[in-house]
Amino acid sequence: MISTAKLFDKNLIKIIIGPKADVDFKHVKIEIDHKESKPIKLLETKKSKDSVEACFEIKDFEAGHSYFLLVPDVGRIPLDVSKLTEMEGFD
């Protein structure tokens, strides 16, 4: 199963999981530095024949930490923060 999680701006994370379409996105948590985990707010989900996509709101995102999304029945997905370098104010 292919799973990706990307930071699209400082407040938006998108997870794409395919082809499994039966995922409980209501109970996704974000893990910070392999220690603390906390729930994140689900904004929307979209299904296609090949994948399921979910968008989440994240508050107080700080660069310099290790982030994973904990998705029930899927596991830990590393958060790709590479778009951070394209965001306004990044030094």
Phi, psi and omega per residue, in radians:
M1 nan 2.280 3.138
I2 -1.589 2.270 -3.140
S3 -2.400 2.302 3.061
T4 -2.360 2.632 3.057
A5 -2.399 2.215 -3.096
K6 -2.283 2.487 2.986
L7 -1.483 2.117 -3.120
F8 -1.764 -0.432 2.895
D9 -2.753 -3.125 -3.022
K10 -1.135 -0.148 -3.131
N11 -2.184 0.107 -3.032
L12 -2.343 2.181 3.054
I13 -2.052 2.409 3.088
K14 -2.115 2.267 3.074
I15 -1.949 2.338 3.050
I16 -2.156 2.195 -3.135
I17 -2.233 2.300 -3.129
G18 -2.631 2.651 -0.083
P19 -1.560 0.048 -3.105
K20 -1.120 2.201 -3.054
A21 -1.885 -0.018 -3.088
D22 -1.860 1.364 -3.080
V23 -2.118 2.378 3.113
D24 -1.580 1.580 -3.115
F25 -1.372 -0.189 -3.126
K26 -1.206 -0.339 -3.073
H27 -2.021 0.457 3.103
V28 -1.286 2.447 3.082
K29 -2.184 2.771 3.041
I30 -1.915 2.315 3.133
E31 -1.834 2.293 -3.097
I32 -2.024 2.156 3.103
D33 0.943 0.615 3.097
H34 1.028 0.353 -3.106
K35 -2.145 -1.395 -3.038
E36 -1.378 2.410 2.988
S37 -2.283 2.454 -3.130
K38 -2.515 2.649 3.132
P39 -1.158 2.651 3.032
I40 -2.171 2.696 -3.013
K41 -1.431 2.143 3.064
L42 -1.333 2.214 3.129
L43 -1.705 -0.792 3.139
E44 -2.862 2.789 3.027
T45 -2.283 2.618 3.077
K46 -2.379 2.384 3.110
K47 -2.026 2.477 2.974
S48 -2.308 3.137 -3.129
K49 -1.230 -0.366 -3.088
D50 -1.796 -0.343 -3.038
S51 -2.805 2.990 3.013
V52 -2.179 2.365 -3.123
E53 -2.149 2.410 3.105
A54 -2.360 2.437 3.096
C55 -1.942 2.426 -3.101
F56 -2.271 2.601 3.034
E57 -1.641 2.332 3.053
I58 -2.126 2.373 3.119
K59 -1.946 2.628 3.057
D60 1.048 0.685 3.091
F61 -1.178 2.340 3.099
E62 -2.235 2.258 3.063
A63 -1.187 2.791 3.093
G64 1.633 0.135 3.120
H65 -2.097 2.842 3.057
S66 -1.660 2.220 -3.110
Y67 -2.144 2.393 3.018
F68 -2.324 2.569 3.002
L69 -1.729 2.279 3.120
L70 -1.764 1.868 -3.039
V71 -1.955 2.080 3.133
P72 -0.949 2.415 3.126
D73 1.167 0.069 3.090
V74 -2.114 -0.843 3.131
G75 2.048 -2.743 -3.119
R76 -1.558 2.261 3.104
I77 -2.096 2.131 3.112
P78 -1.157 2.467 3.126
L79 -1.544 2.096 3.090
D80 -1.421 2.018 -3.117
V81 -1.898 0.335 -3.071
S82 -1.078 -0.485 3.108
K83 -1.184 -0.278 3.137
L84 -0.982 -0.623 -3.114
T85 -1.197 -0.302 3.126
E86 -1.628 -0.103 -3.057
M87 -1.452 2.621 3.119
E88 -1.039 2.384 3.106
G89 1.558 -0.035 3.119
F90 -1.351 2.273 3.099
D91 -1.932 nan nan
